[in-house]
Each structure stands twice: as C-alpha cells, then as structure tokens.
Amino acid sequence: MMLIGFQKEFPGLGVKIRKYRQNSGVELTQLAAQAGISTAYWHRIENEKVKVLPAETLRAIENALGVDFGVKFPE
C-alpha cells in the first residue's frame, strides 16, 4: 500500500506506474529525468517501498508517462 501526500491510500499504484513505464517504450533513465527523480527512487515507488509519495512527485511521474492515474487531492 502506498500513501500519497495527504495520506490517501492508493493500493497498486506502483504496479500501475511500472505497467505504464514498460508499455511506454521509453528508458527508465529518461522518464526519471523528466520526472526530476532518480531511477532508484522510481524503482522504490514501483515496488511500493515509498510509503508517502508527494503529490508533486506523482504529478511529475504522470507527466513523464503522459497518463493520469486518477488520484484526486482535496482543494
């Protein structure tokens, strides 16, 4: 289970990120650079080793992959 920013549970998010990355055909190093994070951190997110994922990081990953995972934050 992974919590995002304000402590919202989003089970399976890491698996979804991995699936979209693998289907993108883009190298992990390039995606991580676009998201502004290290490849090691990206792997930790995919493996759900990161318990609280900042909203900004999630949005950066979404932008790098060109997807919206549907995670909404309170205004």
Buried (B, 14 or more C-beta within 10 A) or exposed (E): EBBBBEEBEBEEBBEBBBBBBEEBEBEBEEBBEBBEBEBEBBBBBBEBEBEEBEEEBBBBBBEBBEBEBEBEEEE
